[in-house]
């Protein structure tokens, strides 16, 4: 499943409101930030909003800069990003500007919602019925696999932002802080109550844009169980980057590993042949940097660019066993170990047989293979 990179974008007041309760939309951003948003839209493959935003704001969701639209066309992309609406009920105005401006459009809804809107929307709107309920993972999977969306900008509303962040599906939050106070308890907020991923987010950038401040954050807390979160993908990317730092070898794979606590704190990282040890494995190197009694290991996730080994000749214990003995019960990896050095290796099988959750993200397999290309070619890289 090629899930898009999900970017949540919003402007809020100093007290955290998206709008006030007046009949007109409260403009929180200034001209400089509106232009920045236009640039972000132009760099996206699709822009998504929920039903509430469609009803209250009646947005067009266009790229307004002719120069940016022309650049998209020169790059072989549509003039406008795909516009995406999500509504479980299908209770939407067929005359809304959203449906009659810009380029391609899609609506994700339930079977009942699709039936309700049958024949009412313009013929060029792709209505995707997802069954009795609208599940965000299904929406993102369809956007990635069927629509080819690699980068998705989400512009609201608060309920949509809340659900995507609570479910660990947001890769990035772009939040603009406006210099005003709303002070109305019934006004809409950016995020609603409920359970969110634990820990602190990672600050990516902060800068003034006119009289507002842009803050970019990335969630850091790993997912849970066998469901992958956006943070899982970011940490696995880090593991793949570490694999590229390994000293080259013709007798062993180059692998990177990162160990992350449940709250998103990085505990340790390692890579193959680290520190001049010609036989040390990535997971082994990372675990060796931690106190075996560290209570955070029980809730941690190990990210490894290659499936942890189940058998090895160089050391008594394979990495899958080291992970289990450390008390870790969740592993995220991208590439199953080939038979190059060990036939029928199945580290993932060993992990799952003893109660660990293993998440495989094959979309990162090519990145994991890249520093090992010389071992995988028919002639062994000669």
Order of alpha helices (4+ residues) and beta strands (2+ residues): beta-alpha-beta-alpha-alpha-beta-alpha-beta-alpha-beta-alpha-beta-alpha-beta-beta-beta-alpha-beta-beta-alpha-beta-alpha-beta-alpha-beta-alpha-alpha
